[in-house]
Amino acid sequence: MQKKTSLVRDIIVVGFALFSMFFGAGNVIFPPYLGLESGPDWLLGFFSYYVADIGLALLAMFAILRQGSPDGITDRIGRIPSTALMCAIVLCIGPMLAIPRTAATTYETSLAPLVSGFSPVLFSILFFLLILLLCVRETAVVDIVGKILTPALLIGLLVLIAVGVADPIGPVGRVPLVEDVAATGVEAGYQTMDVLAAIVFGYIILKSAREKGHTEPRAQIRVVSGASLVAGTGLLVVYLGLTYLGATTARFFDITVDRTYLVVAIVRNLLGDAGIILFAVVVALACITTAVGLVSACANYFSDLSRGRLSYQLLVCIICVFSAVVSNFGLNEIIAIASPILSVVYPPTLVLIVLALTGRRIRRDWVFRLAALGALAVSLLEVIRTYTGAELAFLDLLPLSSLGFGWVLPALACGVAGALIPGRSDAAGASGRA
């Protein structure tokens, strides 16, 4: 009986940790804006968003569990391509996009609504100085804040949602404000970068399960599965509620509204000025803990990649300085920059995640290489068409292209071609587990 109690407790603890990791404070800005865009189709928008975000992120978690380490997902495509892809993933969830976004989100949702005229440059310096101190010197502050923050953040959001459902801001919009709600939801799911973060943070969850005494693979599966259910359920409720709240603002806003302004307006309308203060504190703390986790993970990765030639402390300093500079671009600009990058990085990553779930069943490395290459080629062409206006009408003929998954069939075809390449099975395929 004691063992069962311990297992349940561990599942809940790890589940809350997983919730906290996936629910970066920046994620609070995407569902309301998606609801505004989707109008009467907000449920479709939410479903597309949730699948592209949490659904795929949890899939990545199980792939890591299957392989034993994040590197096990990418190493089948070869050492150099694997390193290049992992570097791209770490840079996306690190100093290029996700870390600067935590500072920009904190400034625009926590400080700007309360203190007018505060310099964003000065704020970014102070923000990353704090992050630097928390990362360079090991401290229990982050753990304490994290334990308090997760339930506080969840309770605060549930109160906001409950008030918004009981007394809506306005009626749901009559027509969608975008042409393709499903594709828009998928793109918003990409923007959270939770799938990429899961590859880096997944090992932390796996390690946590092992440290709690769950050393057997079946026990680890039970812990990770249970924790995923806890986190997934919590995120489903929160994201569903926030999307609905955004849909009820159609009478007052259109898609030209800033994402952060929309969230602040919702909070102020439903909870008043006191709610704004409370929301500002919670978001700021969430951003700090998210930034600390990302900076630490990125510094550890690149330190290990350099085999210790670049120290963890030096990399923390470099990441913080670079992130401080990028954060001053502003939240909307960072999101705009992220869109094409993520549209290219996501598809091959998702292909490798799905293939990694097969474990040792696929013996040929060429399957992994060509499938990832096929996904990369199509996604790159899609980005080129979107941002240059190039005539690539054949891309519209691909199945699932309207949902942003036009790369699926080419990846599948290339993977089959890889399986047909003559030669014996690769030895690497048998050693996929780390």
Buried (B, 14 or more C-beta within 10 A) or exposed (E): EEEEEEBEEBBEBBBBBBBBBBBBBBBBBBBBBBBBBBBBBBBBBBBBBBBBBBBBBBBBBBBBBBBBBBBBBBBBBBEEBBBEBBBBBBBBBBBBBBBBBBBBBBBBBBBBBEEEEEEBEEBBBBBBEBBBBBBBEEEEBBEEBBBEBBEBBBEBBBBBBEBBEEEBBEEBBEEBBBEBBBBBBBBBBBBBBBBBBBBBBBBBBBEBBBEBEBEEEEBBBBBBBBBBBBBBEBBEBBBBBBBBBBBBBBEBBEEEBBBBBBBBBBBBBBBEEEBBBBBBBBBBBBBBBBBBBBBBBBBBBBBEBEEEEBEBBBBBBBBBEBBBEBBBBBBBEBBEBBBBBBBBBBBBBBBBBBBBBBBEEBBBBBBBBBBBBBBBBBBBBBBBBEEEEEEBEEBEEBEEBBBBBBBBBBBBEBBEBBEEEEEEEBEBBEEBEE
